[in-house]
Amino acid sequence: MPFEKVLVCNRGEIARRVIRTCKRLGIATVAVHSEADPDAPHVTDADEAVLVGPAPPKDSYLNVDAILGALRKTGAKAVHPGYGFLSEKSAFARAVADAGAVFIGPSPDTLDAFGDKMKARHVALSAGTSPVPGTDEPIAIDTPEGIAHAKAIAASVGYPIVVKAVGGGGGIGMQVVADEAGVERALKSCSDRGKASFADPRVYLERYVSQPRHIEVQVFCDTHGQAFALGERECSVQRRHQKIVEESPSPAAFFAGPEGEKRRQELYAAALRVVKKVGYVGAGTCEFIADDAGNLFFLEVNARLQVEHPVTEMVTGLDLVELQLRVAAGEKLPDLSNLTRKGHSIEARIYAEDPSKGFIPKPGSIDELVWAGGAGEVQSRVLRVESGVKAGSKITPYYDPMIAKVVAWGETRDAAIGELDRALAGTVIAPATTNVAFVRKLLASEEFRAGNYDTKFAEILAKRP
C-alpha cells in the first residue's frame, strides 16, 4: 500500500473514483462533505466522513482550515484533491505538507508555474514548445499608453484576437475581439472578471484560432526523472468553452497515416519538453489548440487529474489514480515508453442542463436513475459509468451540474460510438432535465461520425431542429 489512509477533499464522481482505487489497494479513505451532501454517494463509499461546512463551496470544499482539521482528526497521511476545488492551489499543497501529510499532486512550485498563464507561456517558450502567438507579458490597461500598446500588438498578431484573464479558466475572463474598436472594452471586461473570479486583474492577448480543435496529452512523471506521454485526447466537443464529449485517440485528419503519426509523436515530445522543464511529478495534461491546417499550439498545463482521464485508462489499461498514489509515495513508474494503446474510447459528460436554451444548468431532483439498461452502475472492459449521484439525489445550484460520465470502449471508433449510444439509450434520469438526448444527437451527426468537428460544433448543433 502506498499509504494507509487517504483523505479525499472533493465530492461527486471524482471522489468516488479515487475511493474506488484506494479500496482496491486496501487503503482506508476519508471523505469530506458539506451540509448539502451528508448522504451523498462519495460519503457512504468512504470508510470515514467529516463535515467541513455549509453548502457553498467557499465554506466547505474550499475551506482549507476545515479540511486540514479533518486531516488532523482522522490521522490521514495523504490528501487526494481530485480536480477543481483545491486541486491546483499551491497554498493548499503547502499547507498539507506543513501539516505533515502528502499532497497527491505536483509540487507547490509547479502549481505556481502552471497556475499563471504568463508563467506557463514562458515555460513553454523556454522548452521550445510554441504557444499561440500573442503577448508574453500582461497588458497594462490602466493608462492610454497601455491601451494603445495593446491595440498595436493586436494589429501585429492579426484580428480576430482573444483577450484572456491570466488567472482564467473554463472560458471565464475570455472574449473574442473582431477589430480595434472592441479592444479596450474587452480588456477592461476581462480584467474585471479576472479580478472578481480569480483575484487577478491581469490580461493578455492571443491570436484567435479559427475552426480550432482542442487536443491534450496525458503525461505522467515520477520522482526518479522518468516522464511519459500516455496518448492524446480529443476534447473539441464543447459548450461555453467547457467539454462535453472526449475521445482517444483523436480522429482529426491531420493525425492520419504515417505523416499523421509523425505529427502525433512530435506533439507528445512537445508536451514532455514542457513538463520536464519544471521537474514535474505526478499526473498532468498538456493542452494544445490546433488550427484547420493541423498546426498545434501550446495552451496550458492542467496540473492535476483531468475529468476525462477514463478514456486514457480505457485505451491503455492503466489506473491513473493508482499511479498517482504510487508516485506520490515516491515509487518509480514502470517503463511506459512503449505503451500499447488499444482500440478507441469515448466519454460523454451527462449534465443537468438544457441544450435547447444555451446549455443552462437545470437544478432539480433525480427520483429515478437507471444506467445502461441495468439497475446499478457499470464498470466493465467496454463500459464505465462514473456517477456522483443516486436515486433520491438533488442537483443543487451550489455545485457543477454534472451527473455522471459514461465511458465506452471499442476495437474501432465506430464500435466505441455504438457502445456509448446504446448505453445512453438505456439510461433513465428522471425527472431532471439532462443533455442525454443531445449527446445521442451529436453521436449520430454526420460531422461527428466523420471526425470533422471543432470547438464550435456542439453549440451549432444545438440550434439545429
C-alpha positions in Angstrom: 0.0 0.0 0.0 1.4 3.4 -0.9 -0.5 4.9 2.1 -2.5 3.5 5.0 -5.2 6.3 4.8 -6.1 8.9 2.3 -8.3 11.9 2.7 -10.2 12.8 -0.5 -11.0 16.5 -0.4 -13.6 16.6 -3.2 -17.1 15.4 -3.9 -19.2 13.7 -6.6 -17.9 11.2 -9.2 -14.2 12.1 -8.8 -14.2 11.5 -5.1 -15.9 8.1 -5.7 -13.4 7.3 -8.4 -10.4 7.9 -6.1 -12.1 6.0 -3.3 -12.7 3.0 -5.6 -9.0 2.6 -6.4 -8.0 3.2 -2.8 -10.3 0.4 -1.7 -8.9 -2.0 -4.3 -5.4 -1.3 -2.9 -6.5 -1.8 0.7 -6.1 1.9 1.6 -8.6 3.4 4.1 -10.4 6.5 2.9 -11.8 9.7 4.4 -14.5 11.7 2.7 -15.3 15.3 3.4 -18.7 16.8 2.8 -20.8 19.9 3.1 -24.2 20.3 4.8 -25.7 19.7 1.4 -24.0 16.3 1.0 -24.5 14.3 4.2 -25.8 11.2 2.4 -24.0 11.7 -0.9 -22.6 8.5 -2.6 -19.0 9.6 -2.0 -19.7 9.9 1.7 -21.2 6.4 2.0 -18.4 4.9 -0.1 -15.7 6.1 2.2 -14.6 4.5 5.5 -14.9 7.8 7.4 -16.6 11.1 6.7 -16.1 14.6 8.1 -18.4 17.6 7.8 -16.4 20.6 6.7 -19.1 23.3 6.4 -22.2 24.7 4.9 -23.3 24.1 1.3 -21.5 27.0 -0.5 -18.1 25.7 -1.7 -16.1 28.6 -0.2 -17.4 27.5 3.2 -16.8 23.7 2.8 -14.9 22.2 -0.1 -12.7 25.3 -0.4 -12.4 25.7 3.4 -8.7 24.9 3.9 -8.8 25.2 7.7 -11.8 22.8 7.9 -10.1 20.3 5.6 -6.8 20.4 7.5 -8.9 19.9 10.6 -10.4 16.8 9.1 -6.9 15.6 8.2 -5.7 16.0 11.8 -8.9 14.4 13.2 -8.7 11.3 11.1 -4.9 10.8 11.1 -4.8 10.5 7.3 -1.3 10.9 5.9 -2.1 11.8 2.3 -4.6 14.1 0.6 -6.1 13.5 -2.9 -7.7 16.7 -4.2 -9.4 15.2 -7.3 -9.9 18.0 -9.9 -11.3 21.5 -9.4 -11.8 23.0 -5.9 -8.3 22.9 -4.3 -6.5 20.6 -6.8 -4.3 23.3 -8.3 -4.0 25.7 -5.3 -0.3 25.9 -4.4 -1.1 27.4 -1.0 -3.2 24.3 -0.1 -0.5 21.9 -1.2 2.0 23.8 1.0 -0.5 23.7 3.9 -0.9 19.9 3.5 2.9 19.4 3.6 3.2 21.7 6.6 0.6 19.5 8.3 2.9 16.5 7.8 0.9 14.9 5.1 1.5 14.2 1.4 -0.3 16.2 -1.3 -1.1 13.8 -4.1 -0.2 16.0 -7.0 2.6 18.2 -8.3 4.8 20.4 -6.1 3.6 23.8 -5.0 6.3 25.4 -7.2 4.9 23.5 -10.2 1.4 24.6 -9.4 2.6 28.2 -9.2 4.3 27.9 -12.6 1.2 26.4 -14.4 -1.5 28.3 -12.4 -0.3 31.5 -14.0 -0.8 31.6 -17.8 2.0 34.0 -18.3 4.5 31.8 -16.4 3.2 28.8 -18.4 3.8 30.6 -21.7 7.3 31.3 -20.6 7.9 27.7 -19.6 6.7 26.5 -23.0 8.8 29.0 -24.8 11.9 28.1 -22.8 11.2 24.4 -23.6 11.0 25.1 -27.3 7.2 24.4 -27.5 5.3 27.1 -29.3 2.3 28.8 -27.6 -0.5 30.5 -29.6 1.0 33.8 -31.0 0.3 36.7 -28.6 1.7 38.6 -25.7 4.3 37.1 -23.4 3.6 39.7 -20.7 0.3 41.1 -19.3 -1.1 44.1 -20.9 -1.2 47.4 -18.9 -4.7 48.6 -19.2 -4.7 51.5 -16.7 -3.1 54.1 -19.0 -3.9 55.3 -22.5 -0.4 54.2 -23.5 -1.1 50.7 -22.3 -4.3 50.5 -24.4 -2.5 51.9 -27.4 0.2 49.3 -27.0 -2.4 46.6 -26.8 -4.0 47.8 -30.0 -0.7 47.8 -31.7 0.0 44.2 -30.6 -3.4 43.1 -31.7 -2.8 44.6 -35.1 0.5 42.8 -35.5 -0.9 39.5 -34.4 -3.9 40.0 -36.6 -7.7 40.1 -35.9 -9.7 38.5 -34.6 -7.8 38.2 -31.3 -8.7 36.8 -27.9 -8.4 38.7 -24.7 -7.8 36.3 -21.7 -7.5 36.7 -18.0 -4.2 35.5 -16.7 -5.8 33.5 -13.9 -8.8 32.4 -16.0 -10.1 29.0 -16.9 -13.2 27.3 -18.3 -13.9 30.2 -20.5 -14.1 32.7 -17.6 -12.5 36.0 -18.4 -12.1 35.4 -22.1 -13.5 37.4 -25.0 -13.0 37.3 -28.8 -12.4 40.7 -30.4 -13.1 41.2 -34.1 -11.5 44.6 -34.6 -9.7 47.5 -32.9 -13.0 49.1 -31.8 -13.6 46.3 -29.3 -10.1 46.0 -27.8 -10.4 48.5 -24.9 -13.8 47.3 -23.8 -12.7 43.6 -23.8 -9.5 44.3 -21.9 -11.4 46.0 -19.1 -14.2 43.5 -19.0 -11.8 40.5 -18.8 -9.7 42.3 -16.2 -12.8 42.9 -14.1 -13.9 39.3 -14.5 -10.4 38.0 -13.7 -10.2 40.1 -10.5 -13.7 39.0 -9.4 -13.2 35.3 -10.1 -9.5 34.8 -9.6 -8.3 37.8 -7.6 -6.1 38.6 -10.6 -6.9 41.5 -12.9 -4.1 40.9 -15.4 -5.0 40.2 -19.0 -3.1 39.2 -22.2 -3.8 38.8 -25.9 -3.6 35.7 -28.2 -4.4 35.1 -31.8 -7.9 33.8 -32.3 -7.6 30.4 -34.0 -10.5 29.8 -36.4 -12.1 26.3 -36.5 -10.0 25.2 -33.5 -9.6 21.7 -32.2 -8.8 21.2 -28.6 -6.3 18.3 -28.2 -4.5 17.3 -25.0 -1.7 15.0 -24.0 -1.8 12.9 -20.8 1.6 12.9 -19.2 2.9 11.1 -16.1 6.2 11.8 -14.3 7.9 10.4 -11.2 10.5 11.5 -8.7 13.1 9.3 -10.4 13.4 11.5 -13.5 11.0 9.5 -15.7 8.4 11.2 -17.9 5.9 9.6 -20.2 3.2 10.6 -22.7 0.3 8.2 -22.4 -1.5 9.4 -25.5 -3.8 12.2 -26.7 -7.4 13.0 -26.1 -9.7 14.9 -28.5 -11.7 17.4 -26.5 -13.3 19.6 -29.1 -17.0 19.0 -28.3 -17.6 21.9 -26.0 -20.1 24.4 -24.9 -19.2 27.7 -23.2 -15.6 26.6 -23.6 -16.2 23.5 -21.4 -16.0 19.9 -22.6 -19.0 17.6 -23.2 -17.5 14.6 -25.2 -13.9 13.4 -25.2 -12.3 10.6 -27.1 -8.9 8.9 -27.6 -7.2 8.7 -30.0 -8.1 11.9 -31.8 -9.9 11.3 -35.1 -8.5 14.5 -36.6 -7.5 14.0 -40.3 -4.1 15.6 -39.6 -3.2 12.6 -37.4 -4.0 10.0 -40.2 -1.3 8.0 -42.0 2.5 7.9 -41.5 2.7 11.7 -41.6 -0.1 12.0 -39.0 1.7 9.5 -36.7 4.9 11.6 -37.0 2.9 14.7 -36.0 1.4 12.8 -33.1 4.8 11.8 -31.8 6.0 15.4 -32.2 3.1 16.5 -30.1 4.0 14.1 -27.3 7.6 15.3 -27.4 6.4 18.9 -27.2 4.3 18.1 -24.2 7.1 16.3 -22.4 9.6 19.1 -23.0 7.2 21.5 -21.2 6.7 19.3 -18.1 10.3 18.3 -17.9 11.3 21.9 -17.8 9.9 22.3 -14.3 10.7 18.8 -13.0 7.0 17.8 -13.0 5.9 15.0 -10.7 2.5 13.2 -11.0 -0.3 13.2 -13.5 -0.7 16.2 -15.7 -2.3 17.3 -19.0 -0.6 19.4 -21.6 -3.3 21.2 -23.6 -2.9 22.3 -27.2 -5.1 24.0 -29.8 -4.9 23.1 -33.5 -5.9 25.2 -36.5 -7.5 23.8 -39.6 -4.1 23.1 -41.1 -3.1 21.0 -38.2 -0.7 23.5 -36.6 -0.6 22.7 -32.9 0.0 25.5 -30.3 0.5 25.1 -26.6 -2.3 26.4 -24.4 -1.7 25.4 -20.8 -0.9 22.6 -18.4 -3.6 21.3 -16.1 -1.5 20.2 -13.1 -4.0 17.5 -11.9 -6.1 14.6 -12.9 -8.5 15.6 -15.7 -12.2 14.9 -15.8 -11.7 12.9 -18.9 -8.9 10.6 -17.7 -11.0 7.5 -18.1 -10.7 7.5 -21.9 -6.9 7.2 -21.5 -7.4 4.4 -18.9 -9.7 2.5 -21.3 -7.2 2.5 -24.2 -4.1 1.9 -22.0 -5.4 -0.4 -19.3 -3.8 1.7 -16.7 -5.3 3.0 -13.4 -4.1 6.6 -13.3 -5.3 7.1 -9.8 -3.1 4.2 -8.7 -0.2 5.6 -10.5 -0.8 9.0 -8.7 -0.8 7.3 -5.3 2.4 5.3 -6.1 4.3 8.3 -7.5 3.2 10.5 -4.5 4.7 7.8 -2.2 8.0 8.0 -4.1 7.7 4.8 -6.1 9.2 4.5 -9.6 6.8 4.3 -12.5 7.0 1.2 -14.7 8.6 1.8 -18.1 5.7 3.2 -20.2 7.9 4.4 -23.1 6.5 1.6 -25.4 3.0 1.6 -24.0 0.5 0.0 -26.3 -2.8 1.8 -26.8 -5.6 -0.5 -27.9 -8.8 0.4 -29.6 -10.8 3.6 -29.1 -12.6 5.1 -26.1 -15.2 7.9 -25.9 -16.7 9.7 -22.9 -19.9 11.7 -22.6 -20.4 14.0 -19.6 -24.0 13.9 -18.5 -25.2 17.2 -17.2 -28.4 18.5 -15.7 -28.8 21.2 -18.3 -31.0 22.3 -21.2 -29.1 22.3 -24.6 -32.0 24.0 -26.3 -31.6 27.0 -24.1 -27.9 27.6 -24.3 -27.0 24.7 -22.1 -28.2 26.5 -19.0 -27.9 24.4 -15.8 -31.2 22.9 -14.5 -31.1 22.1 -10.8 -33.7 19.5 -9.9 -34.4 16.1 -8.4 -33.4 12.6 -9.5 -36.1 10.3 -8.4 -35.4 7.5 -10.9 -31.9 6.5 -12.1 -31.0 3.6 -14.3 -27.7 3.2 -16.1 -27.3 1.4 -19.4 -30.4 -0.6 -19.0 -29.5 -2.1 -15.6 -30.2 -1.2 -12.0 -26.7 -0.4 -10.9 -23.6 1.4 -12.2 -21.4 -0.3 -14.7 -17.6 -1.0 -14.5 -16.6 -3.3 -17.4 -14.0 -3.5 -20.0 -16.2 -1.9 -22.6 -18.4 0.4 -20.5 -17.9 2.5 -17.4 -20.3 4.8 -15.5 -18.7 7.3 -13.2 -21.5 8.9 -11.2 -21.7 11.2 -8.2 -25.5 10.7 -7.6 -28.1 8.1 -6.8 -31.9 7.9 -6.9 -33.1 10.5 -4.5 -30.3 12.9 -5.1 -30.8 16.6 -5.9 -28.8 18.7 -8.3 -28.3 21.9 -6.4 -27.2 25.3 -7.7 -24.1 25.1 -5.3 -22.1 22.7 -7.5 -21.3 21.8 -11.1 -24.4 20.2 -12.6 -22.5 17.1 -13.9 -24.5 14.0 -13.1 -22.1 11.4 -14.4 -19.6 10.4 -17.1 -20.5 7.5 -19.4 -17.3 6.0 -21.0 -17.3 3.4 -23.7 -14.5 1.4 -25.5 -14.5 -0.5 -28.8 -12.0 -2.1 -31.1 -12.7 0.8 -33.5 -14.1 4.3 -33.2 -17.4 3.3 -34.7 -17.7 0.4 -32.2 -17.0 2.7 -29.3 -19.5 5.3 -30.5 -22.1 2.5 -30.9 -21.4 1.2 -27.4 -21.8 4.7 -25.9 -25.0 5.3 -27.8 -26.5 2.0 -26.6 -25.6 2.9 -23.1 -27.3 6.3 -23.3 -30.4 4.8 -24.9 -30.8 2.6 -21.8 -30.2 5.4 -19.4 -33.1 6.8 -17.4 -32.6 10.0 -15.3 -36.0 11.5 -14.2 -37.5 14.0 -13.7 -34.3 16.1 -14.1 -33.6 17.8 -17.4 -30.4 16.4 -18.9 -28.3 16.6 -22.1 -28.6 12.8 -22.8 -30.8 13.3 -25.9 -28.5 16.0 -27.2 -25.4 13.8 -26.8 -27.1 11.0 -28.8 -28.0 13.5 -31.5 -24.3 14.6 -31.6 -23.1 11.0 -31.8 -25.4 10.4 -34.8 -24.4 13.6 -36.6 -22.5 13.3 -39.9 -19.8 15.7 -38.8 -19.0 13.8 -35.6 -19.1 10.4 -37.3 -16.6 11.7 -39.8 -14.4 13.1 -37.1 -14.7 16.5 -38.8 -15.7 18.9 -36.0 -14.2 21.7 -33.9 -14.9 23.5 -30.6 -17.9 25.4 -32.1 -19.7 22.3 -33.4 -21.8 21.5 -30.3 -23.3 24.9 -30.0 -24.1 25.0 -33.7 -25.7 21.5 -33.5 -27.9 22.5 -30.5 -29.6 25.1 -32.7 -30.5 22.6 -35.4 -34.0 21.3 -35.4 
